[in-house]
Amino acid sequence: MIWRITATYEAREDLRRDLYQDILLAIWRALPNFRGEAGLKTYIARIAHNRSVSHVAREASRPGMSELDAELPGSDPSPFDEAERNDRRRRLQHAVRALPLPLRQPVSLTLEGFGPAEIAAITGLTANTVSIRLTRAKAALRQVLGGDDD
């Protein structure tokens, strides 16, 4: 789950690994403070998203570097269906990364299997705000992806 969250926020493999390690360290340090008010998975996801948001803000303030596609095709030919599925997954990941951060957060958490109430608990938003942002994000994704991915 944590690796998929980092992939939502960071496209570069090297920076994604750094973010992943930062999140694991933050979780390790925060575990003694876990009070059980929410599930452990929700608690960990909140830490991961908070660290990811901080990472995005920090990287945005640095001088720009061109984004490199970390996923290069393998040397072995793959079946057509798998190639198409991988292409759709990459397009979706790219489109989600292109969303403004307030829309990206609830989409990322939805893709991790969290519902609006859990997303609200993780992000500190109301469930209504989460639903509104999800609706706006889905509309933006449909426009970018041509309506074939929801």
C-alpha positions in Angstrom: 0.0 0.0 0.0 2.7 2.4 0.9 4.6 1.9 -2.3 1.5 2.5 -4.3 0.8 5.7 -2.4 4.4 6.9 -3.2 3.8 6.1 -6.9 0.8 8.4 -6.8 2.9 11.3 -5.7 6.3 10.7 -7.3 7.1 9.5 -10.8 10.9 9.4 -10.5 12.0 6.0 -9.2 14.9 7.4 -7.1 12.8 10.0 -5.4 10.0 7.5 -4.9 12.5 5.2 -3.0 13.6 8.1 -0.8 10.0 9.0 -0.1 9.2 5.4 0.7 12.1 5.3 3.2 11.0 8.6 4.7 7.5 7.2 5.2 8.7 4.0 6.8 10.8 6.0 9.3 7.9 8.3 10.1 5.7 5.3 10.7 8.3 3.7 13.0 8.6 6.9 15.0 4.8 7.5 15.1 3.7 4.0 16.2 4.2 4.6 19.9 1.6 7.4 19.5 -1.0 5.2 17.9 -4.1 5.4 20.1 -6.4 3.1 18.1 -9.0 5.7 17.4 -8.8 4.6 13.7 -7.6 1.4 12.2 -3.9 0.8 11.9 -4.1 0.8 8.1 -5.9 4.2 8.2 -3.2 5.5 10.6 -0.4 4.3 8.3 -2.1 5.7 5.2 -2.5 9.1 6.9 1.2 9.2 7.7 2.1 8.1 4.2 -0.1 10.8 2.6 1.1 13.5 4.9 4.7 12.7 4.1 3.9 12.5 0.4 2.2 15.9 0.4 5.2 17.4 2.2 7.5 15.7 -0.4 5.5 17.2 -3.3 5.6 20.7 -1.7 9.4 20.4 -1.1 10.1 19.1 -4.6 7.9 21.8 -6.2 10.0 24.5 -4.6 13.3 23.0 -6.0 14.6 24.0 -9.4 12.8 21.9 -12.1 14.2 18.7 -13.5 12.7 17.0 -16.5 10.5 14.1 -15.5 11.8 10.8 -16.7 9.6 7.8 -17.3 10.8 5.2 -14.8 8.9 2.4 -16.5 10.8 1.3 -19.6 9.4 -1.6 -21.5 11.2 -4.9 -20.9 13.2 -6.8 -23.5 10.7 -9.7 -23.5 7.6 -9.2 -25.7 4.4 -9.4 -23.6 1.0 -10.4 -24.7 -1.2 -7.7 -26.3 -3.7 -7.6 -23.4 -1.0 -7.2 -20.8 0.6 -4.4 -22.8 -2.7 -2.7 -23.1 -3.5 -3.0 -19.4 0.0 -1.7 -18.5 -0.5 1.2 -20.8 -3.9 2.0 -19.3 -2.4 1.8 -15.8 0.5 4.2 -16.8 -2.0 6.6 -18.3 -4.1 6.5 -15.2 -1.1 7.0 -12.9 0.1 9.9 -15.0 -3.3 11.5 -15.1 -3.7 11.1 -11.3 -0.2 12.6 -10.7 -1.3 15.6 -12.9 -4.3 16.3 -10.7 -4.1 19.2 -8.3 -3.0 17.9 -4.8 -6.5 18.5 -3.2 -8.0 16.2 -5.8 -5.1 13.7 -6.0 -5.3 12.8 -2.3 -8.9 11.4 -2.2 -8.3 9.6 -5.6 -5.2 7.9 -4.4 -6.9 6.8 -1.2 -9.9 5.5 -3.1 -7.6 3.5 -5.3 -6.2 2.0 -2.1 -9.7 0.8 -1.2 -10.7 3.5 1.4 -14.2 4.8 1.5 -15.2 8.5 1.9 -15.5 8.3 5.7 -12.0 6.7 6.0 -10.6 9.3 3.6 -12.1 12.0 5.7 -10.4 10.6 8.8 -7.1 10.3 7.0 -7.1 13.8 5.4 -8.9 15.7 8.1 -11.6 16.8 5.6 -15.4 16.2 5.9 -16.9 13.2 4.1 -18.9 15.7 2.0 -15.8 17.5 0.9 -14.1 14.2 0.1 -17.2 13.2 -2.1 -17.1 16.6 -3.9 -13.4 16.3 -4.6 -13.8 12.7 -5.8 -16.5 13.9 -8.2 -14.4 16.7 -9.6 -11.4 14.4 -9.9 -13.3 11.8 -11.8 -14.6 14.4 -14.2 -11.0 15.7 -14.7 -9.7 12.1 -15.2 -12.5 11.3 -17.7 -11.6 14.4 -19.7 -7.9 13.6 -19.7 -8.4 9.9 -20.4 -11.1 10.3 -22.9 -13.8 8.7 -20.8 -12.5 5.2 -21.0 -11.2 5.0 -17.4 -13.2 5.7 -14.3 
